[in-house]
Amino acid sequence: MNTVELIRKKRDGKQLSKEEIEYLVTNFTKGKIPDYQFSAFLMAAFLKGLNKKETSYLTLSMLNSGKVIDLSSINGKKIDKHSTGGVGDKTSLIITPIVAAAGINVPMISGRGLGHTGGTLDKLESIPGFKTNLNINQYKNIIKKCNAVMIGQTRDIAPADKLIYALRDVTATVESIPLITASIMSKKLAEGIDGLVLDVKTGSGAFMKKYNDALRLANSLIETAKSFNKKVIAFVTDMNQPLGNYIGNWLEVYESIKILQGEKIDDLLELSLNLSGAMIYLGNRASSLNEGKEIALEMISSGKAFNKFLEIVKLQGGDVFYLKHPEKYPKAKYHEKIYSEKSGYVQSIDTYQLGIISSELGAGRITKEDKIDPKAGIIFYPKIGSKIKKGELIAEIFTDRKENIEDAKTKILSSLKLSNNNFPKIKLIKKILS
């Protein structure tokens, strides 16, 4: 095959065959196709699009660039969840022990923080000793022992994805729905799963700001999962405000502990129960989503979910002392409270801005080389539709970076838009697709 001809073919809007896409991905991964040619292909795919078949072929080629984990030796269904990322989205830490406690295997391979969004691996690594860089044998052994594991992507899993994503990041081709779909699904399918629950975010704190774009992505992910004969349910959920109240790595672990110990944090609990319920349903432990949610709630109220979280953390080398005694966790040098300068109803929240502020306080990476401070972050109290009085506590910030405090205060106040008129509360789950 001729690489230039294949680029031209896609540039002109024609469909590429399975063999042609496989040729491009395989030879780029092996270093036989240079960056500049694969970049041209990515831009052609971005501008002309990839249809359902091409998206499935691209996913398959990326999946086959590495190992597909074989979990057939482990009894029971293997169900995972993927979120497209948001601010304060710590549901993976909550739903994994809930679903594992219900007797379903959760082989979760997660990522790090990206831009304004936090990463599950960074949150887990705020627990002293917690290891996310396990090999495949360790991965399998921990699932066998406790039904769940939470690790990062290994070098063997979809290596083409890492190479292609690095190029997309610097060639303005990140936002392509087919390319996003292939990136997500190639990694998830490599886990050896039977089914997948998707949480596609939309709103000011999401990568997909527009609802219709989120819906398109959800449908693309579902179609691709089905082309590989995987069970799938997708939720399109709101990210116009932080999920829960805590933003930052240890802070989000702490809020997850509160949920697992039965504390009612409305939006976070609602979404966690829905995602867990869907996973329990796909794992054939419930006859409906509602029954799945009831089982998930029972796992929390019985204490089984929290005990399962302790078990997972212990097996992955983490120190459970701070999970049992979170008040003993090391404190940030500076803790500042922010009060509202006026009264009114919360009309909107710049959730993206809050994610960036949290990173600037030390909770995320502004550059690839930055080190994360697990103690840093924000507790943010207002929700859209709530009434705030002048002088009311709206946020608390935690950081070791004294020089960033005043700027963070100003930005947090400006992220909140108040109105004299009452605003309706936001509907968290916008659509469920299967």
N, C-alpha and C positions, 0 to 999 in steps of 0.2 A: 504493500500500500504506500501511497504517497502522502506525506503529512500536509504539504501545501495544498494538494487537491482536496483533502478532507476539510481543511480550514475554509477553502473557497466554497465547498459544498454547503457547509453550515452558514457561511456568510450570505449565501444566496437563498437561504431559507429552506433548504432541502433536508429531508430526514436522513440521519445516519443510521446505519445498520448496527446490530449487536456487535459484529466482528470489527467494524470500523471504530466504534467507541472503545472497545476492548484494546484495539491496537494503540490508540492514542493514550489511554490511561496506563497501560502496561509499559509502553516504551518511555513515557514521561517518568514513571516511577523508577525505572531502571537507569534513567539519565541519558537515554538515547535520543529523546526529543528535548531540545533546549527550552529554557524558560520563556524566551521571547515567542517561540512558536505556540507553546501551550497557552500563553497569555492571549495570543491572537484567537485561539480556539475559544477560550473562556469568554472573551468579549463578543465573539460571534454568537455564542450560545446565550449570552446575556441579552443581546439586542434582538435576536431572531427567535429566542425561546427554544425549549426542548419539549416535545410532546410526551404523553404518558409513557409510551414505549421507550423513548430515548432516556427519560428519567430513570426508568427501571433498569435499562441497560447500563447506564452510568453508575447507578447504585451497585449493581452486580459486579461491575469491573472494579470499583473501589473496595467492595467487600472482599473480592478474591485476590486483592493485592497483598493480603496478609492471611492470618489464621482465622478460621471460624471455630469458636470454642465448642467442643462437643460435651454437652451436659446430659447425655442420654443415660449415663450411669447413676444419675441422681433421680430418685423417685419424685413424682409429682410435677405439676405445671410450673413453668418458669415465666414469670410475668414482670415486666419492668415499666417504668414511667419516664417520660422525657418532658422537660419544660423548656420553652424557648427563652426563658430567662426574664427576670424582673428584679425590682428593688424590694428587699425584705422577703424574697421567696425562699423559704427554708423548708418547703413541704417534703423534700426527699428525706430529710432527717426524721420527719414525723411518720410518713407513710411506710417507709421501709420496715421499721420494727412492728408497726401495726399489722401489715400484711404478712410478715414472717411469723408473727405470733398466731395468725389465723391459719398457719400450716401451708402457706404458698411460698415457693422459692423466689427470691428477688435478687437476680444477679446484676447489680447496678454498677455501670461504668460511667463515671461523671467527669465533669470538666472543671476548669478553674475560672475565676472571675474574668469577664470580658467587657471592657469599656466601663459603663456605669453599673453593670449588673454583678452581683456576687457569685462566687463559684462554690459548689457543694464541697469540693476537695479542700478549699481554703477554710471553710467552716469546720469540717471534720478535723483538720490539722491544728485547729485552735485548741483541741483536746490534747493535752500533753501525751506524747508517745504514740498517738494514733498513726498507723502506717497505711498509706494509700497506694504505695508502689509495690504491690504484691505481684508475684509471678502467677502463671496460669494454674499451676498445681496448688499453690496456697489458696488461690481464688476458689477452686473447686472444693478443697478440704473445708474451708470455712462455711461454704453453702451447705455442705453435708452435715456439719455440726449444728448450725443454727438457722438454716433456711435463708440466710441473707449475707451479702457482702457489698461493700462500697469502696471501689478502687478507681484509679485513674486509667486513662488509655495507655496500654503498653505499646512497645515498639512493633509488636507482632500484629496488632489489631488495626486494620484499615490504614496502613502506612501512606497510601495514596492520598487519604483525606488530609493529613497534616501538610503534605507537600502542596496540594491543590489549594488548601485554605490559605497558606502563607502567600500564594500568588494572588488569590482573590482579594486579600486584605490590601495589597498594594496596587491593584489594577482596577479598583472601583467596581468590582463584580460581586461583592458580598451579598447584595440584596436580591439576587435572582432566586425566585422560588424553586425552580428545578435544582439549582446548585445547592441551595440550603437543604432541600429534601434528600438529595443523594448523600450529603455530608452527615446529616442526622441518622438516616436509615442504615448507611453502611456500618456505622459504629454500633448501632443498636442490634442489628441482625447478627453481628459478629459475636454477640454475647451468648448466643445459643438459646434465645427466648422462644416461647410459644405464642406470647401475646404482648401487646404494648398499649399503655394508656398515655395519651398525649395531652399536654397542657399548653395551648398556644395562646400567648399573651397579646393583648392589644391595648393601646392607650399611650399616655405620655411617658411612661416608664418602660415601654416595651420596644423591641426592635421593629415590630410591625405596628406602627402608630395607628393606621387605619383599619377599621373592623373588616372591610372587604378584603384587604390584603391578608389579614390573619385567617379569614375564612378560606381563601384560596390556598394558603399554605397548609391548613388543616386537611383540606380535601386532597391535596397533592400527597401529603404524608400517608393518609388513609389508603389512597389508590396504590401507592408504592408498597405499603405493608401487605395489602391484599394480593399484589402480584407475586409476593413471596409466601402466600398462604398463611399469613399470620393474622391472628385475631387482633382487632384494634378498636379502641374507642377514643375519640378526641373531644376535649373540652376547649371552647374558646372563652377565655376568662379576662376580666378587667384588670388593667395595670395603670389606671389613672391616679392611683394612690398606692402607697406602700402596702404590702401584704403583712398584716399584723402591725406591730408598733416598733419592732427592733430592727435596726439596720447595722450590719457589721458582724464579723465572724463569730466571736464568742457570744456576743449579744444575741445572735440568732440561735446559737446552740441553747442558750439559756431560755429563750422563748419557746423553743421546741420542747425542752424539759417540762416547762409549765403546761403545755398542751398535753404531753404524754402523762402528766400527773393529774389530769382532769380539770385544769383551769379553762374557763370558757373565754376564748378570745375570738369574737364572732366570725370575722371574715376568714381568719386563718384556720379555725376549726371547721368551718363550713367547707372550704376547699379541700382540706386534708381528708375529711370524711368522704367527700364525693370521689376524690382520686383513689383513696383506699378501697372504697366500695366497688368502684369499677374494676380494680385489680382483683379483688376477691371474686367478683362475678366472672371475669375472664378466666380465673383459675378454677372455675367450676365448684367453688365453695358456697355460692349463693345462686338463687334462681332469678334474681333481679338486681338492679342497681340499688334499689331501696333496701333490700335484704342485706346486700353487701355493706351498705352504710351502717345498718343496725349492728352487724357483726363487728365492724370497725370500732364503733362506739363502745361495744362490750369489751373489746380488747383494751381500750383505755380505762374504762371504769373498773375492770377486774385487776388492773395493775400489770397484766401480761405484756402490754406493749412497752411500758417503761423498763420492765425486767429484761425484755428482749433487746432493747437498746443497750442496756448495760452489758449484756452477753456479747453483742456484736462488737462493741467498743473494746471489751476485754480481749476477745479473740484477735482483734487487729492491733493489739499492743497498746491500746489507750488506757490512761489512768482514770478509773471510774470515780475516784475520790471527789473530783470537782463536779461530777454529774450529781452525786448525792449531796454535796455541800457547795452549791454554786456561789454562795456568799463568800467562800474562802478563795475564790479565783483572784489572781493578781489584778490590781486596779490600775487604771490609766493615771498618769500624773495629774491631769487636769480634768475636772468635771464641772461643766458650766450649765446653768439653766437659762432657758430663753422664754420670755413672757410676751404675750400678744400686746401690741401697741394700740389696738383698737378692737371694738366689738363688731360682731356681724356673723352671718352664716357663711360657712366654707363653700365657695363656688367652685374652685378648682385648686389642684395641687400640682406643682411642677415636679413630678416624680423623678424625671431624668436628672434634674438639678440636685435633688436629694441624694441620688446615687453618686453623682460626681463629688458632692461635698463630703460624703462618707469616705470616698477614696482619698480625697485631699487631707482628711484627718488621719489617714494611715490604714484604713480598712480595705483599700484596693490598690491596684497598680495603675499609675499614670503612664509609666514606661515599663517595658518588659522586664527590666532589671530591678524594679522596685521591690523592696521587702515589705511584706504585709505585717501590720501590727494587729494581733488577734484581739487586743483589748479595745481598739478604736471603733468609733461608730456613733450612731444617733439613736435616741428613743424619740419617736415622733408620734404625738397623740392625736391630732385632729383627723377627722374623716370628712369626706365631702357630704354636705347636708347637715353637719353638726353645728351647733351654735357656740360661739366663743365670746367670752367677755374680756374687755380690756384688763390687762394685768394677769390673765389666766396663763398657767404653765402650758406651753405648746410643744416644747422639745427640750431634750437634754443631750449634751455632746460630751464625748469621752475621747481624749487624745493625749499623746505625749508631745505634740507639736504646738507649743505655745503660740508661735508666730501665725498659725492658721485660725486661731479661735475667733477673732473679731470678724474676719472675712466670712467665716462659717455662719456666725450669728446673723450677719446682714443678709446673706444668701438664703438662709432658712426662712427668715421673715418675708423676704421677697418671693419665695416659692409658694406662698399661701395667698390666694386671692379671695377676699371677703366681699360679701354683698349684704345689703339691707334686706333683700328678699330671701325667703326660705327656698332652699334647693333640695330636690329629692335625693335620697341616698342612692348610691350606685348599685346596680344589679351586678353581682360578682360573676355569676356564670351566665354568659350571654347565649351560648348554644352548646348542645351536646350532639355529636355526630358519630355514627358507627357504620 
